[in-house]
């Protein structure tokens, strides 16, 4: 009856000369639920536009009032049906970001996998000790990005990236379920990536402050992992309410998911900054050229790029918390999450990748074998002061090349750029490095 009344009123008003931008006969009013008709008639007929549909469709205030009325007076499904009818009637083009839903994760996963593979190659080529715990943890993080790629293709197929009212409603629980799984992998990748980086710090920095700070941050990131994995899994009770209660028809209790998202993002940004800043004071003290110091500090500071992504993602959470179009508005925070996770892996692999390229293609980084010297010694030597370096055997002294080397505040001059490595069973020339009471025999390799 309400449909017939509204139709009769509309045609009567038009017959009296009220301007209309569309042919009302083309409107399928029977497709509207009763609550939708009530909202449209209440808001539109009370507006200044009357039945001037050009005016109605262009007026954002009317659109917001209709949306609020539908949200308060209709069920979720009826509100979606009514919203779709009004947008289609006004000729509003539907959104569609299906392409980027799977394209961005594809690029992110490929890049993070390539950089991890290069870092492993670096461990095998440059470093003699091979793969360690940090590399294994990082490998686990890379594996956790693979489900992102699988879910991305499935999400795009189900309708993520399109307007909520333009996809089959039965697809919505599937989308939310896949999104729930992505949140679990995301909450795991971020802290474990930082833990891998901190394990690297423990290997290369002897400073007591960095050791204490690294251990504290490892524990903090592990606590973050446990807390937010647990919070994500049990965001609703029963658990499947996280994806089945989208329209309020499933009996489930859900906590404040948006507050959880903000807490997770804020703590993660704090931990990111702490991990990035921790080694910078020690790097500033390195006895190397200013150019190399800037390069190394710049490489470690690239982690700020991840923090920038995290901050941008915070902005997207504002929309996420207030969305009435979840399958479209969820795209931006979802893609930023994947980009953040992949950027963390790439940045953590950069030191090893840089070492690999400086070994294989030294000119690419503006260095040459003559200009770059690597010092390898046994673990005991790192705690002593070298007092003397002398060539022995059949090796003749060469004129000093005025190349200064500083090892634990002890300065000495070498006749040419050299590489010092522990002597194994070999007959090549060697030198005595006297420190304490026990000399260490080291082999000299001319790097010219």
C-alpha positions in Angstrom: 0.0 0.0 0.0 2.8 2.4 0.8 4.4 1.7 -2.6 1.1 2.6 -4.3 0.6 5.7 -2.2 4.1 7.1 -2.9 3.8 6.3 -6.6 0.5 8.1 -6.8 1.9 11.1 -4.9 4.9 11.2 -7.2 2.9 11.2 -10.4 0.5 13.7 -9.0 3.3 16.1 -8.1 4.9 15.7 -11.5 1.6 16.3 -13.2 1.4 19.7 -11.4 4.7 20.7 -13.0 7.3 19.7 -10.3 10.7 19.4 -12.2 12.2 15.9 -12.2 15.5 14.8 -13.6 14.6 11.2 -14.2 11.6 9.3 -15.5 9.9 8.1 -12.4 8.2 5.3 -14.4 11.7 3.7 -14.7 12.0 3.4 -10.9 11.2 0.0 -9.5 9.6 1.1 -6.2 8.5 -2.5 -5.5 12.1 -3.5 -5.0 12.3 -1.2 -1.9 11.6 -2.6 1.5 8.9 -0.7 3.6 11.5 0.9 5.9 13.4 2.1 2.9 10.3 3.7 1.4 9.5 5.3 4.7 13.0 6.9 5.0 13.1 8.1 1.4 9.6 9.7 1.7 10.4 11.2 5.1 13.7 12.8 4.1 13.2 13.6 0.5 9.7 15.1 0.7 10.8 17.2 3.7 13.7 18.7 1.9 14.0 21.8 -0.2 14.4 19.7 -3.3 11.0 18.1 -3.3 10.8 15.8 -6.3 13.6 17.5 -8.2 15.8 14.4 -8.4 18.7 16.3 -9.8 18.7 18.3 -6.6 18.1 15.3 -4.4 21.0 13.3 -5.9 23.4 16.2 -5.7 22.5 17.1 -2.1 25.0 15.4 0.3 22.9 16.4 3.3 19.9 14.5 2.0 22.1 11.5 1.3 23.5 11.5 4.8 20.0 11.9 6.3 18.7 9.0 4.3 21.7 6.9 5.3 21.2 7.7 9.0 17.5 6.9 8.7 18.2 3.6 7.0 20.8 2.7 9.6 18.4 3.4 12.5 15.1 2.1 11.0 16.1 -0.9 8.9 17.8 -4.2 9.3 21.3 -4.4 7.8 20.1 -6.2 4.7 17.1 -3.9 4.1 19.3 -0.9 4.6 21.7 -2.3 1.9 18.9 -2.9 -0.5 17.5 0.6 0.0 20.9 2.2 -0.3 21.6 0.3 -3.5 18.2 1.5 -4.9 18.9 5.1 -4.1 22.4 5.1 -5.6 21.3 3.3 -8.7 18.4 5.7 -9.1 20.8 8.7 -8.9 23.2 7.1 -11.4 26.1 6.9 -8.9 28.8 4.7 -10.5 29.7 1.7 -8.3 33.3 1.4 -6.8 35.6 -1.4 -7.8 39.1 -1.9 -6.5 39.3 -5.6 -7.2 42.5 -5.2 -9.2 44.6 -3.7 -6.4 43.1 -6.1 -3.9 45.3 -8.9 -5.4 47.9 -6.9 -7.3 49.5 -5.1 -4.3 49.9 -8.3 -2.3 51.4 -10.0 -5.3 54.1 -7.4 -5.7 54.7 -7.2 -1.9 55.1 -11.0 -1.5 57.4 -11.2 -4.6 59.7 -8.4 -3.3 59.9 -9.7 0.2 60.7 -13.2 -1.1 63.4 -11.9 -3.4 65.1 -9.8 -0.7 65.0 -12.7 1.7 66.5 -15.0 -0.9 69.3 -12.5 -1.5 70.0 -12.2 2.2 70.3 -16.0 2.5 72.7 -16.0 -0.5 74.7 -13.3 1.3 75.0 -15.5 4.4 76.3 -18.3 2.3 78.7 -16.2 0.2 79.9 -13.5 2.5 79.7 -15.0 6.0 81.3 -18.2 6.9 78.9 -19.2 9.8 75.9 -19.6 7.5 72.3 -19.3 8.5 71.4 -18.5 12.1 68.3 -18.2 14.2 67.5 -14.7 13.0 67.5 -15.9 9.4 65.2 -18.8 10.3 62.7 -16.4 12.0 62.8 -14.1 9.0 62.1 -17.1 6.8 59.0 -17.8 8.9 57.8 -14.2 8.4 58.3 -14.6 4.6 56.2 -17.8 4.7 53.5 -15.9 6.6 53.1 -13.5 3.7 52.1 -16.3 1.3 48.6 -16.7 2.8 48.2 -12.9 2.1 48.5 -13.7 -1.6 46.1 -16.6 -1.5 43.5 -14.7 0.5 43.9 -11.7 -1.8 42.8 -13.5 -4.9 39.9 -15.1 -3.0 38.8 -11.8 -1.5 38.8 -10.1 -4.9 36.7 -12.9 -6.2 34.2 -12.7 -3.3 33.8 -8.9 -3.8 36.3 -7.1 -1.6 37.0 -3.7 -3.3 33.4 -3.4 -4.4 30.5 -1.7 -2.6 28.9 -3.8 0.1 25.4 -3.4 -1.5 26.7 -4.6 -4.9 28.0 -8.0 -3.9 26.0 -11.2 -3.0 25.3 -11.0 0.7 26.3 -14.6 1.2 29.8 -13.6 0.2 30.2 -11.2 3.2 30.9 -13.8 5.9 33.5 -15.4 3.6 35.2 -12.0 3.1 35.2 -11.3 6.9 36.5 -14.7 7.6 39.5 -14.3 5.3 40.1 -10.9 6.7 40.2 -12.4 10.2 42.9 -14.8 9.1 44.9 -12.0 7.5 44.8 -10.1 10.8 46.3 -13.1 12.5 49.3 -13.3 10.1 49.7 -9.6 10.2 49.9 -9.6 14.0 52.6 -12.3 13.8 54.8 -10.9 11.0 55.3 -7.4 12.6 56.8 -8.5 16.0 58.8 -11.4 14.6 60.4 -9.3 12.0 61.6 -6.9 14.7 62.8 -9.8 16.8 64.9 -11.0 13.8 66.4 -7.6 13.5 67.2 -7.4 17.2 69.0 -10.8 17.0 71.1 -9.3 14.3 71.9 -6.4 16.6 73.1 -8.8 19.3 75.6 -10.3 16.8 77.2 -7.1 15.5 77.0 -4.6 18.3 79.2 -5.3 21.4 77.9 -2.3 23.4 76.2 -3.2 26.7 73.4 -0.6 26.1 72.4 -2.2 22.8 72.5 -5.7 24.3 70.2 -4.7 27.2 68.0 -2.7 24.9 67.8 -5.5 22.3 66.8 -8.1 25.0 64.2 -5.7 26.4 62.7 -5.1 22.9 62.7 -8.8 22.1 60.6 -9.5 25.2 58.3 -6.6 24.4 57.7 -7.8 20.8 57.1 -11.3 22.0 54.5 -10.0 24.5 52.9 -7.9 21.7 52.7 -11.1 19.6 51.0 -13.1 22.3 48.6 -10.3 23.4 47.3 -9.3 20.0 47.1 -12.8 18.6 45.0 -13.7 21.5 42.9 -10.5 21.2 42.3 -11.1 17.5 41.3 -14.8 17.9 38.9 -14.0 20.6 37.6 -10.7 19.4 34.1 -12.3 19.4 32.5 -15.1 21.4 31.9 -17.5 19.9 34.9 -17.0 17.6 33.0 -17.4 14.4 30.9 -14.4 15.4 33.7 -12.3 13.9 32.5 -13.1 10.4 28.9 -14.5 10.9 27.5 -11.6 13.0 27.9 -9.0 10.2 24.2 -8.3 9.9 23.3 -8.9 13.6 21.4 -12.1 12.9 23.9 -14.3 14.6 24.0 -14.5 18.4 27.5 -13.4 19.3 29.3 -10.9 21.6 32.1 -8.9 20.1 34.4 -6.5 21.9 35.5 -3.1 20.7 37.5 -4.2 17.7 38.3 -0.7 16.6 39.9 0.2 20.0 41.9 -3.0 19.7 43.1 -2.0 16.2 44.2 1.4 17.5 46.0 0.0 20.4 47.8 -2.6 18.2 48.9 0.1 15.7 50.0 2.6 18.4 52.2 0.0 20.3 53.6 -1.3 17.0 54.7 2.2 16.0 56.4 2.7 19.3 58.3 -0.6 19.0 59.2 0.3 15.4 60.8 3.6 16.5 62.6 1.9 19.4 64.2 -0.7 17.2 65.2 1.8 14.5 66.8 4.3 17.0 68.5 1.7 19.2 71.7 1.2 17.0 72.0 4.8 15.7 74.2 6.2 18.5 76.6 3.2 18.2 76.7 3.6 14.4 77.6 7.3 14.8 80.8 6.2 16.7 82.1 3.9 14.0 85.7 4.7 12.9 84.9 4.8 9.2 84.7 7.5 6.6 81.8 9.9 6.8 80.5 8.7 3.4 80.3 5.1 4.6 78.9 6.2 8.0 76.1 8.1 6.2 75.4 5.1 4.0 75.1 2.7 6.9 73.1 4.9 9.1 70.8 5.7 6.1 70.3 2.0 5.5 69.3 1.4 9.1 67.1 4.5 9.1 65.0 3.1 6.2 62.9 1.5 8.9 61.3 4.9 9.3 59.6 4.2 6.0 57.7 1.4 7.8 56.7 3.8 10.5 55.3 6.2 7.9 53.2 3.4 6.5 52.0 2.6 10.0 51.0 6.2 10.6 49.1 6.4 7.3 47.4 3.1 8.3 46.3 4.8 11.5 44.4 7.4 9.4 42.7 4.7 7.5 41.5 3.2 10.8 39.3 6.2 11.3 37.3 5.3 8.2 37.5 1.6 9.2 35.8 2.4 12.5 32.9 4.3 11.0 32.3 2.6 7.7 28.9 1.7 6.3 30.6 0.2 3.2 33.0 -2.4 4.8 33.9 -4.3 1.6 35.1 -1.1 0.0 36.6 0.8 3.0 38.5 -2.3 4.3 40.7 -2.3 1.2 43.0 0.6 2.2 43.9 -0.6 5.7 44.2 -4.1 4.4 46.7 -3.2 1.7 48.6 -0.9 4.0 49.0 -3.8 6.4 50.4 -6.0 3.7 52.8 -3.2 2.5 53.9 -2.6 6.1 54.7 -6.3 6.7 56.6 -6.7 3.4 58.5 -3.4 3.9 59.6 -4.7 7.3 61.0 -7.9 5.8 62.8 -5.9 3.0 64.4 -3.5 5.4 65.6 -6.2 7.7 67.3 -8.0 4.8 69.1 -4.8 3.5 72.3 -5.2 5.5 72.9 -8.7 4.2 71.9 -7.7 0.7 74.2 -4.7 0.8 77.1 -7.0 1.9 76.3 -9.4 -1.0 76.4 -6.7 -3.6 79.5 -5.1 -2.1 81.2 -8.5 -2.5 80.0 -9.3 -6.0 79.6 -5.9 -7.5 81.6 -3.5 -5.4 81.5 -0.6 -7.9 77.7 -0.6 -7.6 78.0 0.8 -4.1 80.8 3.2 -5.0 83.5 1.0 -3.4 86.3 -1.2 -4.8 88.2 -4.1 -3.4 91.2 -1.8 -2.9 89.1 0.6 -0.9 87.2 -1.8 1.2 88.8 -4.0 3.8 87.2 -6.6 5.9 88.6 -7.7 9.3 87.7 -11.2 10.5 89.2 -12.5 13.8 88.4 -15.1 16.3 85.9 -14.2 19.1 88.7 -13.7 21.6 90.4 -11.0 19.6 87.4 -8.7 19.9 88.0 -8.3 23.6 91.8 -7.4 23.4 93.9 -4.6 22.1 96.2 -5.4 19.2 99.7 -3.9 20.0 101.7 -4.9 17.0 101.4 -6.2 13.5 104.5 -7.6 11.7 104.9 -9.3 8.3 106.9 -12.5 8.6 108.0 -15.5 6.5 109.3 -14.9 3.0 107.2 -11.8 2.6 109.3 -8.6 2.1 108.3 -5.3 3.6 106.8 -2.8 1.3 106.9 0.9 1.5 104.1 2.2 3.7 101.0 3.3 1.8 99.9 5.6 4.7 96.7 3.6 5.2 95.7 3.9 8.8 93.8 1.2 10.6 92.2 1.6 14.0 91.5 -1.6 15.9 90.1 -1.1 19.4 91.8 2.3 19.7 95.2 1.0 18.6 96.4 2.6 15.4 98.8 0.9 13.1 99.9 1.3 9.5 99.8 -1.4 6.8 101.9 -1.4 3.7 98.9 -2.0 1.5 95.2 -2.7 1.9 95.0 -6.1 3.4 92.3 -8.5 4.6 93.0 -10.3 7.8 91.6 -13.8 8.4 92.4 -16.5 10.9 95.0 -18.9 9.5 93.9 -22.4 9.1 96.0 -25.3 7.8 97.8 -23.4 5.1 101.4 -22.6 4.1 100.7 -19.0 3.0 102.3 -16.0 4.7 101.1 -15.0 8.2 101.6 -12.4 10.8 101.7 -12.4 14.6 99.1 -10.2 16.3 100.4 -9.9 19.8 97.9 -9.1 22.5 98.0 -10.2 26.1 100.1 -13.3 26.6 98.8 -15.4 23.7 99.7 -14.3 20.1 97.1 -15.1 17.4 98.4 -16.1 14.0 96.6 -14.3 11.2 97.0 -14.8 7.5 97.5 -11.7 5.2 95.7 -11.6 1.9 96.6 -8.6 -0.3 93.3 -7.2 -1.7 94.9 -5.2 -4.5 
